[in-house]
Amino acid sequence: MAISKLQPIEAIHQLYTETGHTVFGENYVQEVLPKIGALKGLSLEWHFVGRLQRNKVKHLIGHFALIHSVDSLELAESLNHHASAAGLTQSILLQCNLAGEKTKGGSEISALQDLALRIVGLPNLRIEGLMAMPPLSVDPETARPFFQQLRVLRDQLQGEIPSLKELSMGTSTDYRVAIEEGATMIRLGTILFGPRPAKA
Ligand SMILES: *Cc1c(COP(=O)(O)O)cnc(C)c1O
């Protein structure tokens, strides 16, 4: 999918016109809703990949085919509550913090199975798979063991939760390695749009 965070509406429109690409991922609640509104006519599919605060959850429901960044039971319960109120089922991925990085979102590996099994009990959510963002590195090979680890986790969890089959992993720098290690979704920003404008 094309990660269009911080890119202007015109850049998204241009990528769509030039390539026919229709799947876009965004990180920031404030900017994504106006973008979705402005591009409604194109029937794009939107994914949310950013860090999510519980007080923003209600704005997201109904707009996203998939939310990639669920990493706590509180967040899942809130999503479930608002999805239920809207009468729909929200598809989600569980984000894993594979390297235990303090600055990043994601469930710790040790808590992942418990989290997944609790979320399965929430009737208005559907867990489709796992997402991770390995530590930043210029060498894509550095990410390989993390991608392998995410795949093993997915395989283990899928035994108990059959719907959990997707692996959202790989960005502009390391997507080739991610595909080799079994990614089912790659998230490309810079390589499609060029450098991102700075965050305001
Ligand atoms: C920004 C972002 C990407 C895309 O990164 P690029 O290096 O520009 O391809 C992918 N995933 C997430 C979660 C992001 O925040």
The ligand as a Tripos MOL2 file, in Angstrom:
@<TRIPOS>MOLECULE
LIG
   15    15     1     0     0
SMALL
NO_CHARGES

@<TRIPOS>ATOM
      1 C1          5.8710    6.2450    7.2660 C.3       1 LIG1
      2 C2          5.5580    4.8160    7.4220 C.ar      1 LIG1
      3 C3          5.8440    3.8940    6.4020 C.ar      1 LIG1
      4 C4          6.5110    4.2540    5.0880 C.3       1 LIG1
      5 O1          7.8510    4.5540    5.2530 O.3       1 LIG1
      6 P1          8.8010    4.8310    3.9670 P.3       1 LIG1
      7 O2         10.1590    4.6530    4.5080 O.co2     1 LIG1
      8 O3          8.5280    6.2230    3.5270 O.co2     1 LIG1
      9 O4          8.4380    3.8330    2.9240 O.co2     1 LIG1
     10 C5          5.4510    2.5840    6.6240 C.ar      1 LIG1
     11 N1          4.8450    2.1890    7.7500 N.ar      1 LIG1
     12 C6          4.5600    3.0510    8.7420 C.ar      1 LIG1
     13 C7          3.8970    2.5430    9.9660 C.3       1 LIG1
     14 C8          4.9130    4.3800    8.6080 C.ar      1 LIG1
     15 O5          4.6430    5.2210    9.6220 O.3       1 LIG1
@<TRIPOS>BOND
     1     1     2 1
     2     2     3 ar
     3     2    14 ar
     4     3     4 1
     5     3    10 ar
     6     4     5 1
     7     5     6 1
     8     6     7 2
     9     6     8 1
    10     6     9 1
    11    10    11 ar
    12    11    12 ar
    13    12    13 1
    14    12    14 ar
    15    14    15 1
@<TRIPOS>SUBSTRUCTURE
     1 LIG1         1 GROUP 0 **** ****
